[in-house]
Amino acid sequence: MRFRLAALVLAALAFPLAAGATAPLRVVFKTGTHTPKVNAVWPWSVTATSAGKPVAGTVTAVVIDPVGGVHAVEFGCCKTKFITNVRFKGTFRDYVRYPLISKGYRVTFKVTVKTALGTKSVSTWVKAL
């Protein structure tokens, strides 16, 4: 009898902990290459999921130059709009055209995703050819 009672108490204590647990935020950054051509379209995407399901949040993209300067990334279609705290759900896609002045320099392309589950940043190096 005591064994059953102890097992029941342990199960009751463990159940709320397991029921409240959420799957961690998973952020995946995809691109075609690390070495895009100058003035060519360089597509990129970022996907936010939890337990395999899309998660809503905001995305911010920046380029960090070799000296350490941080520059907001423009939308591929527009010269005056920047990818800063843009709302999305699941997957966000866009493209970048690296200007001639960036040719031969290695820069860092960094994407930050903020959701209700937390914030994650992913980055990759890029060298325009």
Backbone as JSON, one array per atom type, in Angstrom:
{
  "sequence": "MRFRLAALVLAALAFPLAAGATAPLRVVFKTGTHTPKVNAVWPWSVTATSAGKPVAGTVTAVVIDPVGGVHAVEFGCCKTKFITNVRFKGTFRDYVRYPLISKGYRVTFKVTVKTALGTKSVSTWVKAL",
  "N": [[0.82, -1.19, 0.0], [1.91, 1.26, 0.81], [3.87, 1.53, -1.12], [2.38, 1.92, -3.47], [1.15, 4.34, -2.88], [3.4, 6.01, -2.65], [4.35, 5.86, -5.3], [2.21, 7.04, -6.64], [2.29, 9.65, -5.61], [4.81, 10.5, -6.54], [4.34, 10.37, -9.32], [2.35, 12.33, -9.56], [3.76, 14.6, -8.85], [5.71, 14.73, -10.85], [4.27, 14.99, -13.23], [3.13, 17.69, -13.67], [5.51, 19.08, -14.2], [6.46, 17.91, -16.56], [4.33, 18.46, -18.26], [4.38, 21.22, -18.5], [6.71, 21.72, -19.83], [8.33, 23.0, -22.68], [9.24, 22.61, -26.11], [12.53, 23.39, -27.27], [13.56, 26.46, -28.89], [14.32, 26.45, -32.31], [16.48, 27.62, -34.69], [17.22, 28.0, -38.03], [19.51, 28.9, -40.45], [19.8, 29.51, -43.87], [21.63, 29.52, -46.9], [22.92, 29.91, -50.23], [25.71, 30.02, -50.88], [28.98, 30.88, -49.64], [30.39, 32.66, -51.03], [29.28, 34.9, -52.84], [28.65, 36.45, -56.08], [29.56, 39.78, -57.03], [27.05, 42.27, -57.1], [25.14, 40.38, -57.8], [22.18, 38.42, -57.19], [21.85, 37.21, -53.95], [20.38, 34.84, -52.35], [18.8, 34.23, -49.17], [17.59, 32.59, -46.2], [15.72, 32.24, -43.14], [14.59, 30.06, -40.66], [12.28, 29.49, -38.07], [11.45, 27.26, -35.6], [9.66, 25.14, -33.29], [9.47, 22.13, -31.77], [9.07, 21.11, -34.31], [7.11, 22.72, -35.41], [6.06, 25.81, -36.95], [7.16, 28.97, -35.64], [6.14, 32.15, -34.47], [7.64, 35.37, -34.73], [10.18, 37.96, -34.65], [12.56, 39.23, -37.01], [15.9, 40.33, -37.47], [18.43, 41.57, -39.5], [21.89, 42.0, -40.05], [24.99, 43.29, -41.38], [28.3, 42.8, -40.61], [31.19, 44.54, -40.89], [34.75, 44.15, -41.77], [36.12, 45.84, -40.0], [34.51, 46.02, -37.86], [32.23, 47.52, -37.89], [28.68, 47.84, -37.82], [26.02, 47.2, -39.96], [22.74, 47.72, -41.03], [20.7, 45.47, -42.89], [19.32, 45.92, -46.08], [16.02, 45.46, -47.46], [15.67, 43.24, -50.21], [14.18, 44.24, -52.34], [13.89, 46.95, -51.93], [15.4, 50.14, -51.44], [15.25, 51.73, -49.21], [14.14, 50.52, -47.03], [14.7, 48.56, -44.16], [15.75, 45.38, -42.79], [14.73, 45.05, -39.93], [13.54, 44.06, -36.94], [11.34, 42.73, -38.2], [8.24, 41.23, -38.58], [7.39, 37.76, -38.7], [6.33, 34.38, -39.49], [7.38, 31.2, -39.04], [9.11, 30.86, -41.7], [11.37, 33.2, -43.07], [12.25, 34.9, -45.97], [14.63, 36.42, -48.14], [16.78, 38.49, -50.2], [20.16, 39.55, -50.95], [22.21, 42.0, -52.47], [25.51, 42.32, -52.99], [27.59, 45.15, -53.06], [30.03, 46.55, -55.39], [32.12, 47.69, -53.95], [32.46, 45.98, -51.81], [33.84, 43.84, -52.71], [36.05, 41.16, -52.36], [36.4, 41.43, -49.62], [35.98, 39.96, -46.44], [33.06, 39.58, -44.73], [30.68, 39.51, -42.01], [27.55, 38.04, -41.91], [24.78, 38.46, -40.04], [21.96, 37.17, -38.39], [19.25, 37.77, -36.3], [16.78, 36.28, -34.38], [13.83, 36.83, -32.65], [11.55, 35.48, -30.39], [8.65, 34.35, -28.53], [9.68, 32.25, -27.17], [12.3, 32.82, -26.79], [15.49, 34.32, -27.72], [17.58, 34.01, -30.53], [20.65, 34.05, -32.27], [22.21, 33.75, -35.42], [25.03, 33.4, -37.51], [27.14, 33.91, -40.4], [30.05, 33.79, -42.48], [30.81, 35.87, -45.28], [32.11, 36.42, -48.49], [32.35, 38.52, -51.04], [32.78, 38.04, -54.49]],
  "CA": [[0.0, 0.0, 0.0], [2.78, 2.42, 0.87], [4.55, 1.63, -2.4], [1.43, 2.51, -4.42], [0.98, 5.74, -2.5], [4.63, 6.71, -3.01], [4.38, 5.95, -6.75], [1.19, 8.0, -7.03], [2.79, 10.98, -5.26], [5.88, 10.81, -7.49], [3.73, 10.63, -10.63], [1.65, 13.6, -9.49], [4.76, 15.66, -8.82], [6.43, 14.77, -12.12], [3.38, 15.32, -14.35], [3.08, 19.11, -14.01], [6.79, 19.5, -14.76], [6.53, 17.44, -17.93], [3.28, 19.11, -19.03], [4.74, 22.61, -18.72], [7.94, 21.81, -20.6], [8.15, 23.28, -24.09], [10.39, 22.28, -26.93], [13.39, 24.57, -27.44], [13.51, 27.2, -30.15], [15.32, 26.02, -33.28], [16.62, 28.61, -35.75], [18.08, 27.49, -39.1], [19.85, 29.9, -41.46], [20.21, 28.84, -45.11], [22.08, 30.33, -48.02], [23.49, 29.08, -51.28], [27.16, 30.0, -50.92], [29.69, 31.89, -48.83], [31.11, 33.55, -51.95], [28.41, 35.38, -53.93], [29.23, 37.39, -57.05], [29.22, 41.19, -56.81], [25.8, 42.72, -57.74], [24.24, 39.26, -58.11], [21.22, 38.1, -56.12], [22.32, 36.21, -52.99], [19.2, 34.54, -51.52], [18.99, 33.67, -47.84], [16.34, 32.39, -45.45], [15.85, 31.82, -41.75], [13.39, 29.34, -40.24], [12.15, 29.35, -36.62], [10.51, 26.2, -35.25], [9.7, 24.52, -31.97], [8.83, 20.82, -31.9], [8.72, 20.92, -35.7], [6.04, 23.62, -35.84], [6.55, 27.19, -37.12], [7.04, 29.88, -34.5], [6.07, 33.56, -34.85], [8.64, 36.21, -34.08], [10.72, 39.04, -35.47], [13.9, 38.97, -37.53], [16.76, 41.47, -37.74], [19.63, 41.13, -40.22], [22.94, 43.0, -40.13], [26.28, 42.91, -41.93], [29.39, 43.32, -39.79], [32.35, 44.68, -41.77], [36.0, 43.68, -41.15], [36.57, 46.76, -38.96], [33.59, 45.86, -36.74], [31.04, 48.33, -38.09], [27.45, 47.06, -37.99], [25.18, 47.85, -40.95], [21.46, 47.07, -41.23], [20.51, 44.91, -44.23], [18.15, 46.43, -46.79], [15.21, 44.49, -48.18], [16.16, 43.07, -51.57], [13.38, 45.01, -53.29], [13.77, 48.37, -51.59], [16.64, 50.76, -50.99], [15.06, 52.55, -48.02], [13.57, 49.71, -45.94], [15.7, 47.67, -43.58], [15.25, 44.18, -42.11], [14.91, 45.32, -38.5], [12.33, 43.68, -36.2], [10.29, 42.41, -39.16], [7.46, 40.09, -38.1], [7.23, 36.62, -39.61], [5.98, 33.13, -38.84], [7.96, 30.05, -39.72], [10.26, 31.13, -42.54], [11.53, 34.53, -43.67], [13.17, 34.82, -47.11], [14.96, 37.66, -48.83], [18.06, 38.39, -50.9], [21.08, 40.67, -50.79], [23.16, 42.25, -53.56], [26.71, 42.94, -52.43], [28.11, 46.15, -54.0], [31.4, 46.38, -55.87], [33.06, 48.1, -52.9], [32.64, 44.88, -50.86], [34.56, 42.76, -53.39], [37.3, 40.69, -51.75], [36.4, 41.57, -48.16], [35.2, 38.97, -45.71], [32.17, 40.21, -43.77], [29.81, 38.58, -41.28], [26.11, 38.26, -42.08], [24.2, 37.99, -38.78], [20.5, 37.22, -38.31], [18.75, 37.57, -34.94], [15.35, 35.95, -34.33], [13.24, 36.96, -31.31], [10.23, 34.87, -30.27], [8.2, 34.2, -27.15], [10.5, 31.19, -26.58], [13.65, 33.32, -26.56], [16.2, 35.0, -28.8], [18.74, 33.29, -31.05], [21.37, 34.68, -33.37], [23.05, 32.88, -36.25], [25.83, 34.22, -38.41], [28.02, 33.21, -41.34], [30.94, 34.7, -43.18], [30.53, 36.04, -46.71], [33.16, 37.16, -49.21], [31.88, 38.79, -52.4], [33.83, 37.86, -55.53]],
  "C": [[0.87, 1.26, 0.0], [3.51, 2.63, -0.46], [3.66, 2.3, -3.45], [1.25, 4.0, -4.14], [2.21, 6.56, -2.89], [4.73, 6.87, -4.53], [3.38, 6.98, -7.26], [1.66, 9.44, -6.75], [3.9, 11.4, -6.23], [5.33, 11.13, -8.87], [3.03, 11.97, -10.64], [2.62, 14.77, -9.49], [5.47, 15.81, -10.17], [5.56, 15.24, -13.27], [3.32, 16.82, -14.65], [4.39, 19.63, -14.61], [6.89, 19.1, -16.22], [5.49, 18.16, -18.79], [3.64, 20.55, -19.36], [5.98, 22.79, -19.58], [7.61, 22.07, -22.07], [9.42, 22.9, -24.84], [11.23, 23.53, -27.14], [13.2, 25.21, -28.82], [14.64, 26.72, -31.05], [15.33, 27.03, -34.42], [17.64, 28.07, -36.76], [18.26, 28.57, -40.15], [20.36, 29.17, -42.7], [20.6, 29.87, -46.16], [22.75, 29.42, -49.03], [25.0, 28.93, -51.2], [27.73, 31.05, -49.97], [30.36, 32.93, -49.72], [30.21, 33.99, -53.1], [29.16, 36.31, -54.88], [28.75, 38.8, -56.71], [27.99, 41.54, -57.67], [24.87, 41.61, -58.18], [23.32, 39.03, -56.93], [21.8, 36.98, -55.27], [21.15, 35.9, -52.05], [19.59, 33.93, -50.18], [17.63, 33.49, -47.18], [16.67, 31.97, -44.03], [14.52, 31.21, -41.34], [13.42, 29.18, -38.72], [11.08, 28.3, -36.33], [10.69, 25.78, -33.8], [8.88, 23.25, -32.07], [8.33, 20.6, -33.32], [7.63, 21.82, -36.24], [6.57, 25.04, -35.96], [6.25, 28.06, -35.91], [7.0, 31.32, -35.04], [7.12, 34.35, -34.08], [9.04, 37.36, -34.98], [12.14, 38.68, -35.88], [14.6, 40.31, -37.78], [18.01, 40.93, -38.4], [20.61, 42.29, -40.31], [24.17, 42.4, -40.81], [27.34, 43.58, -41.07], [30.65, 43.34, -40.66], [33.63, 44.26, -41.05], [36.5, 44.57, -40.01], [35.68, 46.66, -37.72], [32.36, 46.73, -36.83], [29.82, 47.47, -38.38], [26.52, 47.86, -38.9], [23.89, 47.05, -41.13], [21.35, 46.6, -42.68], [19.24, 45.47, -44.83], [17.35, 45.26, -47.34], [15.73, 44.41, -49.61], [15.46, 43.97, -52.57], [13.5, 46.51, -53.09], [15.09, 48.92, -51.07], [16.48, 51.53, -49.68], [14.46, 51.78, -46.84], [14.62, 48.71, -45.47], [15.04, 46.49, -42.86], [15.6, 44.33, -40.63], [13.59, 45.07, -37.8], [11.13, 43.48, -37.13], [9.56, 41.16, -38.67], [7.35, 39.01, -39.17], [6.77, 35.42, -38.8], [6.54, 31.99, -39.66], [9.24, 30.38, -40.45], [10.22, 32.54, -43.1], [12.58, 34.39, -44.76], [13.41, 36.2, -47.7], [16.26, 37.43, -49.6], [18.85, 39.67, -50.69], [21.89, 40.78, -52.08], [24.36, 42.97, -52.94], [27.3, 43.91, -53.45], [29.57, 45.9, -54.35], [32.43, 46.72, -54.79], [33.35, 46.97, -51.9], [33.47, 43.74, -51.45], [35.87, 42.44, -52.68], [37.37, 40.79, -50.25], [35.51, 40.51, -47.52], [34.38, 39.69, -44.64], [31.35, 39.13, -43.08], [28.37, 38.99, -41.49], [25.44, 37.63, -40.86], [22.69, 38.21, -38.78], [20.1, 36.91, -36.87], [17.24, 37.36, -35.0], [14.89, 36.05, -32.88], [11.84, 36.38, -31.34], [9.84, 34.85, -28.79], [9.03, 33.14, -26.42], [11.94, 31.64, -26.31], [14.23, 33.99, -27.8], [17.39, 34.16, -29.21], [19.34, 34.06, -32.2], [22.19, 33.63, -34.1], [23.82, 33.79, -37.2], [26.7, 33.33, -39.29], [28.92, 34.24, -41.99], [30.57, 34.72, -44.65], [31.67, 36.84, -47.31], [32.71, 37.3, -50.66], [33.05, 38.69, -53.37], [33.5, 38.66, -56.77]]
}
